[in-house]
Structures are given as structure tokens and as C-alpha cells.
Amino acid sequence: MSPRWNPHPDVRTGRHVVHNLHVHLVFVTKYRRKAMTDTMLTRCEEIMREVCADFEAELKQFHGEDDHVHLLVHYPPKVQLSKLVNSLKGVSARMLRKEYDTHVRRYLSGGHFWSGSYFAGSCGDAPLTDVRHYIDSQKRPT
């Protein structure tokens, strides 16, 4: 790297790439049932941190309520977001059902824990209008 480079803690480098990718994910319990407890949320965060580490991603922030969770994930460009989401939901559902079986069965049946859908929003440092302005201001070669 150039000596002029001041690395930002969120900017990662690879052999041929410099990236800073964040995504805001929201997972909702099946039928929006209020199945999560405080201890389950704590365990869910631990599980999701481990899954993110397997993908060389980092769970930056986690918060949840009794029927949904919010995640802020910093991930590399080689990771397919849909596969990351699949693993996060699948592994956490299996582990939470296994560890809190009697509690979960009171709220959810049929082997499902999370709703089939999810929210994913890209996040970055600059607002979209600034990015558009920056792209428009590039000088085309003549």
C-alpha cells in the first residue's frame, strides 16, 4: 500500500479489491410470533457471530425484540448475500430450536422458526445522492 493510504477500519483489502460492504438485515419469526426471550436473543447473537466468521464477515451490530432481529453485517465481495442469509437463518433456527425446544414449541410449530422472507438494505458512508453526484462528476475521456 501507498504510504499516503490512511486505512479506515471498515475498509478491507484483498489481492485485487478494496471494499467496504455493509448490509442491514431483518429476520422475523414465523407468523410474527413473540417467541424470543432475552437469553434466546443473546444466544442468537452468538450463533450469528459464528456464522458470519465462517463467511469471513463480521457482525457489527445486533439487536432484537421478541418477534424479530436486526443485524448490521460487514461482508467481503466474494460472499453471496443470499447464501449468507440462508446460513444465518438456517443455523440459528436449528440451534435455537434445539437449545430452547420446550419454549419454542409453545409459539412455533412445524419445524419453522424464521419467516421465509427477510429485509436486506445496503448501507454505506455516503448518501445515495452524493454517490450519484460523484459518478456524474467523473470526466469522460475525449
PyMOL commands that set and color helices and strands:
alter all, ss='L'
color gray80, all
select helices_A, chain A and resi 30-32+38-54+81-99+101-107+128-136
alter helices_A, ss='H'
color red, helices_A
select strands_A, chain A and resi 12-13+18-19+21-29+58-64+68-75+114-123
alter strands_A, ss='S'
color yellow, strands_A
deselect
rebuild
show_as cartoon
